């Protein structure tokens, strides 16, 4: 078989070219027929070819960009309204603004904690005891060899049995047995409906007055410490500090609490907001422990271990764990409101090391809100505390309303709330205003 001649090759190339022209002329893609039309290369054909190539490149770029965007798992926030016939009542933590009762302080307390907590010089102890209405230290007084800050606040802090005059939840009586002792930066405090030690959480079927907690407190203003110097332990204010929070997070009442003044009835309407975040690949949440090298199992301030399981993750709990680890590393002890098994700091360690170290952690947390500082902090301090759980926790928004207490008619008739039936009005209207505080908590909608 002889090879094809030059004329046959030319005809074959013309037939192939005509096939491309036929496809281009019948294709619905714009401009393709002008590129492969009959004739030679012209300026018009070159412009059409350039336009088609640019359009094809833009199309492929858009396809690749959409595929990349889809791989980033972008998401949006949605709000779903769900009806519930039973709502869990929040935890309510109460602290007297005055952390220590004047009648419970002893010369031994002043020897160990007078300088660090009250700003007293040793030569001022006798005068301060006289201001407390107590006799001076006896001759030959010898202080104890050791001193425990947690035991001081547990012994000298305000007792709920003395402060609580009346308590009702959904119209049913309650008492100090329904509160749990907890230590915060404000000293010994009490939490209602904490769920500690396996206690069943209280619920309410609806919001509004009569379906929540109502308590009347005696702030015991006669037990307030005299203002000797400007110190945190001798506050200028009088009243009760309150925080509404979830059972899953420890209270930060010194930062997030609100005040309830004596002589007023405080109505508190609270609304629950639950924040839920997505796990990877949509978010950064995980279920790892706060820090595998840190024992998050809490223990009470007196040292006995708490057998309850570790609490679920919360932002406040994570922050408290990081602060505890930092203070323990810097000072070799922990503050009494911190979890863990480290020894409680002495009064001097509070003043010289723990409080300044805790102040530095506040700077770390506030400065970490800036992206540049967050990157530096994450490189210097590899910690699990920047993790989050799928459900970050509950947030409680509160609305306060005040009413004057007591009314004139109340004063002229009887005293309803008293410790004993024989207790009557022996003081003036101003005395009751300075001692009684009523709080009413209800869930809002």
Secondary structure, 3 states (H helix, E strand, C coil): CCCCCHHHHHHHHHHHHHHHHHHHHHCCCCCHHHHCCCCCCCHHHHHHHHHHHHHHHHHHHHHHHHHHHHHCCCCCCCCCCCCCCCEECCEEEEEECCCCCHHHCCHHHHHHHHHHHHCCCHHHHHHHHHHCCCCCCCCCCCCCCCCCHHHHHHHHCCCHHHHEEEEEECCEECCHHHEEEEEECCEEEEEECCCHHHCCCCEECCCCCCCCEEEEEECCHHHCCCCCCCCCCCCCCCCEEEEEECCCCCCCHHHHCEEECCCEEEEEEEEEEEEECCECCCCCECCCCCCCCCCCCCECCCCCECCCCCCCCCHHHHHHHHHHHHHHHHHCCECCCCCCCCCECCHHHHHHHHHHHHHHHHHHHHHCCCHHHHHHHHHHCCCHHHCCCCEEEEEEEEEEEEEECCCHHHHHHCCCCCCCCCCCCCCCHHHHHCCEEEEEEEECC
